[in-house]
Amino acid sequence: MESIPTGERVVIGADFNGHVGEGNTGDEEVMGKFGVKERNLEGQMVVDFAKRMDMGVVNTYFQKREEHRVTYKSGGRRTQVDYILCRRGNLKEISDCKVVVGESVARQHRMVVCRMTLMVCKTKRSKIEKKTKWWKLKKEECCEEFRQKLRQALGGQVVLPDDWETTAEMIRETGRKVLGVSSGRRKEDKETWWWNEEVQDSIQRKRLAKKKWDMDRTEENRQEYKELQHRVKRKVSKAKQKAYEELYTRLDTREGLVQVS
């Protein structure tokens, strides 16, 4: 439990082999009043565990007939030893909890069910613009074909026309035809032409630091994550700058690529 991030929803259902008992005096923060009979040592351990983990004993919050609270029956014994626990912050999501009479999941143990309503937030996916695969100009054959097709589109002229808007559109159109465009799906990382191993390694380190901070929110872990976050931004910026410089070198006009981008 201690290794699970505090913001993650957790529900535990098990045979705890203990009686938390009826009533909740002194333990109101982790249980309701509707247990069964008296608390024993094992039941106290369940309550202590719930306090330490900031959880609630779900069974005890709902007023039911004893028949719908007893989870274990053997001969003349009728007790409550099977419980459902959840984080206290998620108790509001549970609308009911009871024993299903007549249903058994194990010898002498009866089925405990609870109704939990979860809000599913659907993220509206933004429409992704298809982009020209300018990164292919790193390949000599693609770069040469692009030059030839562009000169043909410009009517064989070596010097660019004065009408820059028309020229820029010709460059874009030639790029789309020769180099192709991205799929428009969320595969930006695969088609990010400035990506390199150094950036990839930095991002992986940042992700691990974030996971470490989620599991143990100490100031030291937070500082480590923030430092790696800033470092990744710097490396991405440098990688982009280097990639653009290489691309400018391969094209005849630096200004032309600026307009195309």
Backbone torsions as a table, in degrees:
resi	resn	phi	psi	omega
1	MET	NA	-39.4	-176.3
2	GLU	-67.1	-20.2	-179.6
3	SER	-87.2	-7.0	-178.7
4	ILE	-87.9	130.1	178.6
5	PRO	-54.8	141.1	-175.4
6	THR	-63.5	-25.1	-179.2
7	GLY	-83.2	-2.3	-177.2
8	GLU	-90.3	135.7	-178.7
9	ARG	-71.0	132.9	-179.6
10	VAL	-132.4	130.4	174.3
11	VAL	-129.2	127.9	-179.7
12	ILE	-116.7	130.9	173.9
13	GLY	-129.3	122.4	-174.9
14	ALA	-163.3	165.4	170.0
15	ASP	-85.8	104.0	-178.6
16	PHE	-87.8	-6.7	176.9
17	ASN	53.8	40.4	178.0
18	GLY	-148.1	157.3	179.3
19	HIS	-109.8	113.6	178.0
20	VAL	-77.4	-19.4	173.5
21	GLY	83.4	168.9	-179.7
22	GLU	-88.3	144.1	-176.8
23	GLY	89.4	160.7	-177.0
24	ASN	-142.9	25.5	-178.9
25	THR	-58.0	121.8	-179.3
26	GLY	87.9	-12.9	-178.4
27	ASP	-125.3	27.3	-174.5
28	GLU	-59.4	-27.2	-175.3
29	GLU	-74.0	-16.6	-176.1
30	VAL	-122.9	-5.8	-179.3
31	MET	-155.2	159.2	175.9
32	GLY	-92.4	-166.2	-175.2
33	LYS	-93.2	-7.7	-164.1
34	PHE	-104.7	59.2	172.0
35	GLY	-89.8	-158.3	-179.9
36	VAL	-132.4	127.8	174.1
37	LYS	57.8	-147.6	-173.0
38	GLU	-97.0	152.9	177.2
39	ARG	-78.7	141.6	174.0
40	ASN	-116.3	-177.1	-175.6
41	LEU	-60.5	-43.6	180.0
42	GLU	-65.3	-36.4	177.5
43	GLY	-65.7	-36.7	177.0
44	GLN	-63.7	-34.4	177.6
45	MET	-65.9	-36.7	176.8
46	VAL	-63.4	-45.5	179.8
47	VAL	-63.4	-43.0	179.1
48	ASP	-62.9	-39.8	177.8
49	PHE	-62.6	-43.9	179.6
50	ALA	-61.1	-40.8	178.5
51	LYS	-65.0	-43.9	-177.1
52	ARG	-66.1	-34.9	-178.0
53	MET	-95.8	3.2	-179.3
54	ASP	57.1	51.0	-178.8
55	MET	-121.2	167.4	177.9
56	GLY	-121.6	145.9	177.1
57	VAL	-86.6	99.5	-168.3
58	VAL	-59.9	-42.8	-176.3
59	ASN	-51.3	-34.9	-169.2
60	THR	-83.4	-2.1	-177.4
61	TYR	-91.4	-8.2	-174.4
62	PHE	-117.8	124.6	-178.3
63	GLN	-77.0	111.8	-179.0
64	LYS	-131.3	161.9	170.6
65	ARG	-61.5	151.4	-177.5
66	GLU	-55.5	-33.1	180.0
67	GLU	-59.3	-28.9	-179.6
68	HIS	-97.2	8.4	175.4
69	ARG	-115.0	-25.9	-179.2
70	VAL	-73.0	123.7	-177.9
71	THR	-105.5	-12.3	-176.8
72	TYR	-135.2	126.5	178.0
73	LYS	-131.9	126.9	177.8
74	SER	-149.5	109.8	-176.0
75	GLY	62.7	-120.5	178.8
76	GLY	-93.6	-0.1	-178.0
77	ARG	-85.8	131.7	177.5
78	ARG	-135.4	106.9	-174.8
79	THR	-135.4	174.2	177.3
80	GLN	-122.2	108.7	-178.3
81	VAL	-127.2	-12.9	-179.5
82	ASP	-101.5	126.7	-175.0
83	TYR	-132.6	156.3	170.6
84	ILE	-113.2	127.0	178.7
85	LEU	-117.9	144.9	174.2
86	CYS	-145.3	166.7	177.5
87	ARG	-62.8	143.0	-177.8
88	ARG	-59.2	-34.5	180.0
89	GLY	-66.4	-16.8	-179.5
90	ASN	-103.3	3.0	-180.0
91	LEU	-59.9	-32.8	-179.1
92	LYS	-64.7	-17.5	-179.9
93	GLU	-83.3	-11.0	-177.1
94	ILE	-100.6	123.4	-176.2
95	SER	-104.5	-12.9	-179.6
96	ASP	-164.4	152.2	175.8
97	CYS	-157.0	127.6	-178.7
98	LYS	-160.8	168.9	174.6
99	VAL	-89.9	135.7	176.8
100	VAL	-87.3	111.2	-177.4
101	VAL	-66.9	132.9	177.0
102	GLY	90.8	-10.4	179.7
103	GLU	-105.8	131.5	179.0
104	SER	-123.3	140.7	177.6
105	VAL	-108.0	-16.7	176.6
106	ALA	-153.8	168.0	-177.4
107	ARG	-56.8	117.9	175.8
108	GLN	72.7	-2.9	177.5
109	HIS	-103.0	134.5	-177.5
110	ARG	-101.6	155.7	-174.8
111	MET	-73.3	130.4	174.7
112	VAL	-108.4	127.5	-180.0
113	VAL	-125.7	152.1	173.0
114	CYS	-138.6	152.0	179.0
115	ARG	-105.1	119.1	-177.0
116	MET	-123.6	124.9	-179.0
117	THR	-101.0	119.8	-178.5
118	LEU	-110.1	134.1	176.9
119	MET	-86.2	121.6	178.7
120	VAL	-101.4	115.4	180.0
121	CYS	-93.8	111.9	178.3
122	LYS	-86.0	123.0	178.8
123	THR	-84.9	121.7	178.9
124	LYS	-72.8	117.8	-177.6
125	ARG	-77.9	123.8	179.9
126	SER	-73.9	148.0	179.2
127	LYS	-70.6	127.3	-176.5
128	ILE	-97.4	127.7	-179.5
129	GLU	-72.7	135.6	175.8
130	LYS	-73.3	134.8	-175.6
131	LYS	-118.8	146.1	176.4
132	THR	-68.1	138.9	-177.1
133	LYS	-84.2	67.8	-178.4
134	TRP	-60.9	-24.0	-178.5
135	TRP	-61.4	-20.1	179.3
136	LYS	-67.6	-15.0	178.3
137	LEU	-67.0	-10.2	174.2
138	LYS	-67.1	-25.0	179.0
139	LYS	-83.5	129.4	-174.3
140	GLU	-59.9	-41.4	-177.6
141	GLU	-66.1	-37.4	177.9
142	CYS	-68.3	-40.5	-179.4
143	CYS	-63.6	-42.2	-179.2
144	GLU	-67.7	-42.4	178.2
145	GLU	-63.0	-38.9	179.3
146	PHE	-62.1	-43.6	179.5
147	ARG	-60.4	-46.2	-177.5
148	GLN	-63.6	-46.9	-178.9
149	LYS	-65.1	-36.1	179.9
150	LEU	-67.7	-41.1	178.1
151	ARG	-63.5	-38.4	177.2
152	GLN	-63.1	-42.1	-179.8
153	ALA	-65.6	-29.7	-179.9
154	LEU	-88.8	7.4	178.0
155	GLY	78.2	25.4	178.3
156	GLY	81.9	4.9	-179.1
157	GLN	-74.0	140.9	175.8
158	VAL	-87.5	-37.7	179.1
159	VAL	-89.9	135.2	-179.1
160	LEU	-69.4	143.8	177.7
161	PRO	-63.5	162.1	179.6
162	ASP	-71.4	-29.2	-179.5
163	ASP	-75.8	93.7	-173.1
164	TRP	-68.0	-36.6	-179.0
165	GLU	-59.3	-43.2	178.5
166	THR	-65.1	-43.1	179.8
167	THR	-63.1	-44.5	-179.4
168	ALA	-60.9	-39.4	179.3
169	GLU	-67.3	-36.5	176.0
170	MET	-63.5	-40.5	178.8
171	ILE	-63.4	-46.0	179.5
172	ARG	-61.1	-46.2	-177.8
173	GLU	-64.1	-42.3	177.4
174	THR	-63.0	-41.1	178.0
175	GLY	-60.4	-42.9	179.9
176	ARG	-63.8	-40.4	-177.9
177	LYS	-72.1	-43.7	-174.7
178	VAL	-81.8	-43.9	-172.6
179	LEU	-95.6	-21.9	-177.8
180	GLY	85.3	173.8	-179.8
181	VAL	-126.2	161.0	178.5
182	SER	-68.6	163.1	-174.2
183	SER	-71.1	-22.3	-174.9
184	GLY	89.1	-4.9	175.2
185	ARG	-90.7	172.8	-176.6
186	ARG	-81.0	74.8	176.1
187	LYS	-131.0	35.8	-174.1
188	GLU	-58.0	-37.6	-175.9
189	ASP	-62.4	-37.3	-178.2
190	LYS	-71.4	-24.8	-176.8
191	GLU	-108.7	12.1	177.6
192	THR	-81.7	105.3	-170.1
193	TRP	-75.1	-14.7	178.8
194	TRP	-89.8	-1.7	-176.6
195	TRP	-65.0	138.6	174.2
196	ASN	-142.1	174.3	-175.0
197	GLU	-64.3	-34.8	-179.7
198	GLU	-63.8	-43.6	177.2
199	VAL	-64.4	-44.1	-179.1
200	GLN	-60.5	-42.7	179.3
201	ASP	-64.7	-40.8	179.8
202	SER	-64.5	-41.8	179.5
203	ILE	-65.5	-38.8	178.3
204	GLN	-63.8	-40.6	177.3
205	ARG	-63.7	-40.2	178.8
206	LYS	-63.8	-41.5	179.4
207	ARG	-63.2	-41.6	178.7
208	LEU	-65.4	-38.8	178.4
209	ALA	-65.8	-38.0	178.1
210	LYS	-64.3	-43.1	178.5
211	LYS	-62.8	-40.8	178.8
212	LYS	-63.3	-41.8	179.3
213	TRP	-67.4	-37.8	177.7
214	ASP	-61.9	-36.4	-177.9
215	MET	-79.9	-30.2	-177.5
216	ASP	-144.4	95.1	-171.6
217	ARG	-82.7	65.5	174.4
218	THR	-92.2	161.4	179.6
219	GLU	-64.7	-35.3	179.4
220	GLU	-62.5	-45.1	179.3
221	ASN	-66.8	-35.8	178.5
222	ARG	-64.7	-44.2	179.7
223	GLN	-63.5	-39.8	178.9
224	GLU	-62.2	-44.0	179.7
225	TYR	-64.7	-44.7	-179.0
226	LYS	-62.6	-40.6	179.8
227	GLU	-63.6	-44.3	178.9
228	LEU	-66.9	-32.8	177.8
229	GLN	-62.9	-46.0	177.8
230	HIS	-65.6	-37.6	-179.3
231	ARG	-64.5	-40.1	178.4
232	VAL	-62.1	-43.5	179.8
233	LYS	-59.7	-40.9	179.7
234	ARG	-65.8	-43.2	-178.6
235	LYS	-66.8	-38.8	177.7
236	VAL	-63.1	-42.9	179.7
237	SER	-61.9	-43.7	179.8
238	LYS	-66.4	-40.6	-179.5
239	ALA	-63.8	-41.2	178.2
240	LYS	-63.6	-44.7	-178.8
241	GLN	-61.2	-43.9	-179.9
242	LYS	-64.3	-42.3	-179.1
243	ALA	-64.6	-40.8	178.8
244	TYR	-65.4	-39.8	179.6
245	GLU	-61.9	-40.5	177.8
246	GLU	-64.7	-39.4	-179.2
247	LEU	-67.9	-40.1	178.0
248	TYR	-60.9	-38.0	-179.2
249	THR	-64.4	-34.6	-177.0
250	ARG	-77.8	-24.1	178.2
251	LEU	-91.6	156.5	-179.4
252	ASP	-70.9	-31.3	-177.4
253	THR	-127.5	124.5	176.4
254	ARG	-65.2	-43.5	-178.5
255	GLU	-61.5	-34.9	-179.5
256	GLY	-61.0	-43.6	-180.0
257	LEU	-67.3	-34.1	177.7
258	VAL	-59.7	-44.8	179.2
259	GLN	-66.7	-40.4	-179.1
260	VAL	-63.5	-40.2	-178.0
261	SER	-67.6	NA	NA
